[in-house]
Amino acid sequence: MSRVCEICGKKPAAGRKIMRRGLAKKKGGVGQRITGISARRFLPNLKTVKAIIDGKKVRIRLCTKCLKAGKIKKAV
């Protein structure tokens, strides 16, 4: 099951998580040091919704941004 919005095509993005230690300078410390970097994924907030597309009820996966924007008509 792919994590892609069927309306706008939003999909997972790659990124990094940075681990730090130490007290920040503006809080009175000597500054934060980076102790590790690991890869991570930023996943889109997808919902499975029954929508009316071409007069038929279809179950699609779309992101909450498209859902809030009203890009589809939900089936009742």
CORHUQUI-V24869 format. One line per field, one symbol per residue. ss: DSSP state (@ for helix, = for strand, . for the rest). phi: phi as a letter, one per 40 degrees, with the letter a starting at -180 (. if undefined). psi: psi as a letter, one per 30 degrees, with the letter a starting at -180 (. if undefined). A space follows every 50 residues. Layout:
# CORHUQUI-V24869
ss=???
phi=???
psi=???
This chain:
# CORHUQUI-V24869
ss=............=========...@@@.....==========...===== ===..========@@@@@@....=..
phi=.ccbcccbgcacbcabbbcbbhccccbgcchcbcbabbcabcccccbcbc bcbfgbcbcbbacccccccgcbbccb
psi=jkikkfefgklkkkakkkklllklefggaglkkkflklklkjkljkkkkk ljkhgkkkklkllfeeeefhflkkk.
